[in-house]
Amino acid sequence: MKNFDRRAAWARAFALLTLALVLPLTSMAQSASVSLEQARQEHEAGHALLVDIREPEEHANGVAPGAQLLPMRQLPARLAELPRDRPVLLICNTQNRSRATYEALRERGWTNLRFVNGGMSEWSRRAWPMSRPAR
């Protein structure tokens, strides 16, 4: 019976350690991202700047009205265009590039950023308003 008690104690300790390690990562991911619905509301209300980091050929398929177009490849040369004094929501096609861009910018000191879950592919799937970018 002692072996069973020891195993149960180790299992509880392992579970607590796992929670201690995973919970901070979960809360960071939640604060780093924003739902598509919330992003749209904040953008349309003027509370946040929506920055579309897709490439120009992707922008040609349509963009969220009023979004700032800042292709990821051009970002290093155009960093000055990203405000530091207001919330910025990064959006790409899914959220893979916007998440990576978020992480890179956080390492460079940006604190007012989040990335949009779902991205423009989900925006389009929901048939939300889109416009053609100005040429």
Wavefront OBJ file of the C-alpha trace (Angstrom):
o trace
v 0.000 0.000 0.000
v 2.973 2.320 0.603
v 3.966 2.245 -3.082
v 0.453 3.288 -4.060
v 0.575 6.250 -1.617
v 3.980 7.283 -2.940
v 2.782 7.102 -6.541
v -0.323 9.117 -5.706
v 1.800 11.754 -3.967
v 4.137 11.970 -6.978
v 1.150 12.224 -9.330
v -0.308 15.114 -7.281
v 3.073 16.868 -7.153
v 3.522 16.465 -10.908
v 0.016 17.808 -11.562
v 0.683 20.872 -9.391
v 4.035 21.495 -11.090
v 2.393 21.214 -14.507
v -0.283 23.733 -13.516
v 2.348 26.108 -12.163
v 4.193 25.998 -15.478
v 1.211 26.044 -17.846
v -1.054 28.670 -16.268
v 1.325 31.606 -16.830
v 1.722 30.595 -20.482
v -2.038 30.321 -20.903
v -2.689 33.746 -19.422
v 0.072 35.285 -21.577
v -1.443 33.792 -24.730
v -4.881 35.104 -23.791
v -3.605 38.627 -23.200
v -1.514 38.504 -26.377
v -4.445 37.661 -28.608
v -7.873 39.073 -29.241
v -10.928 37.442 -30.773
v -11.976 38.478 -34.239
v -15.227 39.925 -32.867
v -13.440 42.017 -30.241
v -10.853 43.199 -32.755
v -13.582 44.355 -35.131
v -15.424 46.185 -32.335
v -12.284 47.928 -31.059
v -11.193 48.875 -34.588
v -14.588 50.188 -35.689
v -15.009 52.153 -32.433
v -11.601 53.772 -32.955
v -10.176 52.253 -29.764
v -7.423 50.346 -31.594
v -5.542 50.491 -34.873
v -5.962 47.362 -37.007
v -2.703 46.691 -38.873
v -2.914 44.198 -41.746
v 0.531 42.632 -42.151
v -0.361 40.465 -45.139
v 1.540 40.994 -48.371
v 0.231 43.259 -51.181
v -0.976 40.330 -53.305
v -3.086 39.208 -50.321
v -4.391 42.749 -49.745
v -5.712 42.674 -53.315
v -8.310 40.118 -52.159
v -9.768 42.684 -49.783
v -8.959 44.340 -46.480
v -10.903 45.403 -43.432
v -12.136 48.972 -44.024
v -9.835 51.460 -42.342
v -7.059 48.971 -41.612
v -3.492 50.185 -41.964
v -1.658 48.087 -44.559
v 1.866 47.285 -43.430
v 3.211 44.140 -45.130
v 5.340 41.981 -42.867
v 8.289 42.094 -45.294
v 8.281 45.900 -45.145
v 7.892 46.106 -41.389
v 11.596 46.533 -40.469
v 11.846 49.622 -42.696
v 8.464 51.020 -41.595
v 8.494 50.468 -37.824
v 8.022 54.185 -37.242
v 4.495 53.829 -38.671
v 3.426 51.659 -35.723
v 2.175 53.840 -32.906
v 3.428 53.196 -29.403
v 0.790 55.394 -27.776
v -2.384 53.494 -28.759
v -3.480 49.862 -28.975
v -2.434 48.008 -32.115
v -4.124 44.850 -33.379
v -2.022 42.813 -35.806
v -3.915 40.754 -38.362
v -2.727 38.431 -41.114
v -4.507 35.657 -43.005
v -4.857 33.183 -40.110
v -2.826 34.397 -37.115
v 0.500 32.661 -37.622
v 2.403 35.663 -39.003
v 0.651 38.147 -36.745
v 1.575 36.052 -33.696
v 5.219 35.854 -34.807
v 5.242 39.600 -35.513
v 3.677 40.252 -32.117
v 6.440 38.264 -30.420
v 9.200 40.010 -32.385
v 7.811 43.471 -31.625
v 7.352 42.661 -27.933
v 11.052 41.772 -27.817
v 11.754 45.245 -29.225
v 9.739 46.999 -26.532
v 6.216 47.342 -27.926
v 3.675 46.838 -25.162
v 0.396 47.940 -26.749
v 0.058 45.015 -29.176
v -2.224 42.038 -29.626
v -2.728 39.660 -32.533
v -6.123 38.738 -33.952
v -7.283 35.125 -33.762
v -8.737 33.808 -37.003
v -7.327 36.552 -39.206
v -8.658 37.823 -42.497
v -9.534 34.332 -43.739
v -12.126 34.090 -40.965
v -13.168 37.742 -41.530
v -13.850 36.886 -45.173
v -15.600 33.595 -44.319
v -18.029 35.554 -42.144
v -18.710 37.906 -45.075
v -17.808 40.945 -42.981
v -17.200 44.213 -44.855
v -14.058 44.323 -46.972
v -12.707 46.900 -49.346
v -10.119 46.986 -52.083
v -6.898 48.725 -51.074
v -6.067 52.041 -52.697
v -3.350 51.682 -55.326
l 1 2 3 4 5 6 7 8 9 10 11 12 13 14 15 16 17 18 19 20 21 22 23 24 25 26 27 28 29 30 31 32 33 34 35 36 37 38 39 40 41 42 43 44 45 46 47 48 49 50 51 52 53 54 55 56 57 58 59 60 61 62 63 64 65 66 67 68 69 70 71 72 73 74 75 76 77 78 79 80 81 82 83 84 85 86 87 88 89 90 91 92 93 94 95 96 97 98 99 100 101 102 103 104 105 106 107 108 109 110 111 112 113 114 115 116 117 118 119 120 121 122 123 124 125 126 127 128 129 130 131 132 133 134 135
